[in-house]
Amino acid sequence: MLTKEYIMQAVLYSQTRNNLREIINQVCNNFDEFIITTKEKQSAVLISQDEYNSMKETTNQ
Protein backbone atom coordinates (compact mmCIF):
# COMPACT_ATOMS: atom_id res chain seq x y z
CA MET A 1 0.00 0.00 0.00
CA LEU A 2 1.38 3.40 -0.96
CA THR A 3 1.11 6.28 1.46
CA LYS A 4 1.63 9.97 0.86
CA GLU A 5 4.59 11.41 2.70
CA TYR A 6 3.43 14.41 4.68
CA ILE A 7 5.86 17.29 4.76
CA MET A 8 4.66 20.43 6.46
CA GLN A 9 5.78 23.56 4.65
CA ALA A 10 7.06 26.49 6.69
CA VAL A 11 6.25 30.02 5.53
CA LEU A 12 6.60 33.45 7.04
CA TYR A 13 3.51 35.46 7.91
CA SER A 14 4.33 38.05 5.22
CA GLN A 15 4.60 35.31 2.56
CA THR A 16 1.28 33.91 3.70
CA ARG A 17 -0.41 37.29 3.58
CA ASN A 18 0.86 37.92 0.05
CA ASN A 19 -0.14 34.45 -1.21
CA LEU A 20 -3.14 33.57 0.94
CA ARG A 21 -5.47 32.44 -1.84
CA GLU A 22 -2.81 30.15 -3.34
CA ILE A 23 -1.93 28.68 0.06
CA ILE A 24 -5.59 28.05 0.91
CA ASN A 25 -6.03 26.32 -2.47
CA GLN A 26 -3.02 24.09 -1.76
CA VAL A 27 -4.35 23.25 1.69
CA CYS A 28 -7.88 22.46 0.49
CA ASN A 29 -7.08 20.75 -2.82
CA ASN A 30 -3.89 18.85 -1.93
CA PHE A 31 -4.22 18.52 1.85
CA ASP A 32 -0.92 20.40 2.18
CA GLU A 33 -0.11 21.68 5.65
CA PHE A 34 1.69 24.92 6.50
CA ILE A 35 3.46 26.26 9.56
CA ILE A 36 3.09 30.04 9.55
CA THR A 37 5.65 31.93 11.63
CA THR A 38 5.76 35.60 12.65
CA LYS A 39 8.85 37.76 13.18
CA GLU A 40 8.32 37.21 16.91
CA LYS A 41 8.71 33.44 16.34
CA GLN A 42 5.06 32.66 17.09
CA SER A 43 3.74 29.81 14.95
CA ALA A 44 0.40 28.44 13.83
CA VAL A 45 -0.55 25.52 11.60
CA LEU A 46 -2.89 25.86 8.63
CA ILE A 47 -4.79 22.72 7.59
CA SER A 48 -8.00 22.17 5.67
CA GLN A 49 -11.30 22.12 7.50
CA ASP A 50 -11.83 18.53 6.34
CA GLU A 51 -8.50 17.52 7.88
CA TYR A 52 -9.34 19.41 11.09
CA ASN A 53 -12.78 17.75 11.32
CA SER A 54 -11.20 14.34 10.79
CA MET A 55 -8.67 14.97 13.56
CA LYS A 56 -11.40 16.19 15.93
CA GLU A 57 -13.53 13.15 15.17
CA THR A 58 -10.59 10.84 15.87
CA THR A 59 -9.72 12.50 19.19
CA ASN A 60 -13.36 12.50 20.35
CA GLN A 61 -13.74 8.74 20.06
Backbone as ProteinMPNN parsed JSONL, in Angstrom:
{"seq_chain_A": "MLTKEYIMQAVLYSQTRNNLREIINQVCNNFDEFIITTKEKQSAVLISQDEYNSMKETTNQ", "coords_chain_A": {"N_chain_A": [[0.836, -1.183, 0.0], [0.621, 2.169, -0.888], [1.594, 5.193, 0.616], [1.077, 8.656, 1.181], [3.702, 10.869, 1.675], [3.907, 13.097, 4.279], [4.822, 16.334, 4.406], [5.283, 19.142, 6.157], [5.013, 22.453, 5.206], [6.937, 25.33, 5.806], [6.272, 28.733, 6.224], [6.7, 32.273, 6.185], [4.809, 34.794, 7.928], [4.404, 37.13, 6.363], [4.799, 36.13, 3.763], [2.647, 34.409, 3.639], [0.474, 36.168, 3.869], [0.755, 37.58, 1.469], [0.245, 35.591, -0.376], [-2.134, 34.293, 0.161], [-4.556, 33.226, -1.003], [-3.559, 31.298, -2.829], [-2.193, 29.597, -1.054], [-4.311, 28.687, 0.557], [-5.753, 27.302, -1.415], [-3.903, 25.239, -1.981], [-3.892, 23.944, 0.481], [-6.583, 23.095, 0.727], [-7.086, 21.666, -1.671], [-4.961, 19.855, -2.004], [-4.417, 18.849, 0.435], [-2.202, 19.907, 1.705], [-0.069, 21.086, 4.32], [0.721, 23.836, 6.392], [3.135, 25.6, 8.305], [2.96, 28.606, 9.809], [4.86, 31.377, 10.542], [5.616, 34.14, 12.628], [7.518, 37.262, 12.825], [8.135, 37.445, 15.467], [8.535, 34.893, 16.197], [6.3, 33.352, 16.764], [4.094, 30.673, 16.076], [1.731, 29.058, 13.917], [-0.466, 26.502, 12.678], [-1.73, 25.717, 9.497], [-4.345, 23.967, 8.222], [-6.649, 22.033, 6.205], [-10.228, 22.384, 6.544], [-11.578, 19.972, 6.371], [-9.542, 18.156, 7.084], [-9.059, 19.032, 9.698], [-11.605, 18.515, 10.868], [-11.621, 15.729, 10.656], [-9.474, 15.066, 12.341], [-10.497, 16.018, 14.787], [-12.71, 14.358, 15.074], [-11.473, 11.889, 15.364], [-10.068, 12.262, 17.786], [-12.13, 12.557, 19.539], [-13.237, 10.121, 19.952]], "CA_chain_A": [[0.0, 0.0, 0.0], [1.38, 3.402, -0.962], [1.108, 6.277, 1.463], [1.627, 9.966, 0.865], [4.594, 11.411, 2.698], [3.431, 14.413, 4.681], [5.857, 17.292, 4.764], [4.662, 20.426, 6.46], [5.781, 23.561, 4.649], [7.061, 26.487, 6.694], [6.252, 30.021, 5.531], [6.6, 33.446, 7.044], [3.511, 35.464, 7.911], [4.328, 38.049, 5.221], [4.602, 35.308, 2.563], [1.278, 33.906, 3.701], [-0.412, 37.288, 3.576], [0.86, 37.921, 0.048], [-0.14, 34.446, -1.21], [-3.136, 33.568, 0.942], [-5.469, 32.439, -1.84], [-2.808, 30.145, -3.339], [-1.932, 28.685, 0.06], [-5.59, 28.05, 0.907], [-6.034, 26.325, -2.467], [-3.023, 24.093, -1.765], [-4.353, 23.253, 1.691], [-7.88, 22.458, 0.491], [-7.078, 20.749, -2.815], [-3.891, 18.85, -1.93], [-4.223, 18.52, 1.851], [-0.918, 20.4, 2.184], [-0.112, 21.684, 5.651], [1.687, 24.918, 6.496], [3.458, 26.261, 9.56], [3.093, 30.041, 9.551], [5.648, 31.933, 11.634], [5.759, 35.596, 12.653], [8.853, 37.761, 13.176], [8.321, 37.209, 16.906], [8.709, 33.437, 16.343], [5.06, 32.659, 17.092], [3.743, 29.808, 14.951], [0.404, 28.444, 13.83], [-0.547, 25.518, 11.601], [-2.888, 25.858, 8.626], [-4.79, 22.719, 7.592], [-8.0, 22.166, 5.67], [-11.297, 22.122, 7.501], [-11.826, 18.527, 6.337], [-8.501, 17.518, 7.884], [-9.337, 19.406, 11.087], [-12.776, 17.754, 11.317], [-11.197, 14.338, 10.793], [-8.671, 14.973, 13.557], [-11.398, 16.188, 15.934], [-13.532, 13.151, 15.171], [-10.591, 10.837, 15.872], [-9.724, 12.503, 19.187], [-13.358, 12.503, 20.351], [-13.736, 8.741, 20.058]], "C_chain_A": [[0.883, 1.249, 0.0], [0.758, 4.441, -0.047], [1.775, 7.571, 1.03], [2.51, 10.407, 2.012], [4.154, 12.83, 3.013], [4.606, 15.265, 5.132], [5.174, 18.633, 4.961], [5.576, 21.534, 5.953], [5.777, 24.726, 5.629], [7.103, 27.758, 5.856], [6.17, 31.141, 6.566], [5.217, 34.075, 6.907], [3.366, 36.36, 6.686], [4.14, 37.292, 3.912], [3.167, 34.789, 2.502], [0.294, 35.0, 3.319], [-0.415, 37.611, 2.083], [0.361, 36.817, -0.88], [-1.27, 33.636, -0.595], [-4.047, 32.702, 0.084], [-4.778, 31.174, -2.356], [-2.555, 29.118, -2.242], [-3.211, 27.968, 0.481], [-5.953, 26.997, -0.143], [-5.181, 25.074, -2.297], [-3.496, 23.269, -0.572], [-5.635, 22.465, 1.407], [-7.831, 21.403, -0.608], [-6.08, 19.61, -2.675], [-3.651, 18.341, -0.515], [-2.816, 18.869, 2.321], [-1.127, 21.033, 3.555], [0.998, 22.717, 5.739], [1.889, 25.325, 7.943], [3.704, 27.714, 9.2], [3.753, 30.665, 10.772], [5.759, 33.451, 11.502], [7.212, 35.974, 12.943], [9.179, 37.473, 14.637], [8.437, 35.717, 17.234], [7.467, 32.729, 16.885], [4.653, 31.859, 15.857], [2.32, 29.293, 15.067], [0.427, 27.48, 12.642], [-1.834, 25.752, 10.824], [-3.151, 24.516, 7.957], [-6.201, 22.94, 7.062], [-9.037, 21.876, 6.754], [-11.629, 20.63, 7.518], [-10.817, 17.775, 7.191], [-8.721, 17.799, 9.37], [-10.515, 18.586, 11.638], [-12.433, 16.292, 11.528], [-10.379, 14.14, 12.069], [-9.544, 15.094, 14.797], [-12.249, 14.951, 16.156], [-12.71, 12.016, 15.788], [-10.305, 11.025, 17.354], [-10.952, 12.442, 20.096], [-13.919, 11.095, 20.492], [-13.233, 8.071, 21.299]], "O_chain_A": [[1.798, 1.358, 0.816], [-0.465, 4.547, 0.048], [2.914, 7.566, 0.564], [2.121, 10.33, 3.177], [4.041, 13.667, 2.117], [5.288, 14.953, 6.108], [4.567, 19.181, 4.041], [6.773, 21.545, 6.242], [4.744, 25.065, 6.207], [7.869, 27.854, 4.898], [5.641, 30.967, 7.664], [4.544, 33.905, 5.891], [2.32, 36.353, 6.036], [3.406, 37.751, 3.037], [2.558, 34.742, 1.433], [-0.619, 34.77, 2.526], [-1.467, 37.882, 1.504], [0.083, 37.077, -2.051], [-1.356, 32.427, -0.807], [-4.285, 31.543, 0.425], [-5.365, 30.092, -2.317], [-2.685, 27.915, -2.467], [-3.19, 26.764, 0.735], [-6.414, 25.911, 0.21], [-5.684, 23.961, -2.452], [-3.497, 22.039, -0.619], [-5.756, 21.305, 1.8], [-8.468, 20.356, -0.488], [-6.323, 18.512, -3.175], [-2.781, 17.498, -0.293], [-2.283, 18.221, 3.222], [-2.23, 21.458, 3.896], [2.093, 22.502, 5.221], [0.935, 25.388, 8.718], [4.565, 28.016, 8.374], [3.277, 30.507, 11.896], [5.968, 33.977, 10.409], [8.032, 35.116, 13.267], [10.339, 37.282, 15.003], [8.436, 35.329, 18.403], [7.571, 31.62, 17.411], [4.843, 32.311, 14.728], [1.783, 29.117, 16.161], [1.234, 27.626, 11.723], [-2.897, 25.958, 11.41], [-2.31, 23.992, 7.228], [-6.867, 23.91, 7.424], [-8.75, 21.208, 7.747], [-11.931, 20.081, 8.578], [-11.182, 16.864, 7.935], [-8.584, 16.902, 10.202], [-10.434, 18.032, 12.734], [-12.907, 15.677, 12.484], [-10.571, 13.16, 12.789], [-9.354, 14.352, 15.761], [-12.481, 14.544, 17.294], [-13.205, 11.274, 16.637], [-10.298, 10.051, 18.107], [-10.811, 12.29, 21.31], [-14.975, 10.907, 21.096], [-13.554, 6.909, 21.546]]}, "name": "protein", "num_of_chains": 1, "seq": "MLTKEYIMQAVLYSQTRNNLREIINQVCNNFDEFIITTKEKQSAVLISQDEYNSMKETTNQ"}
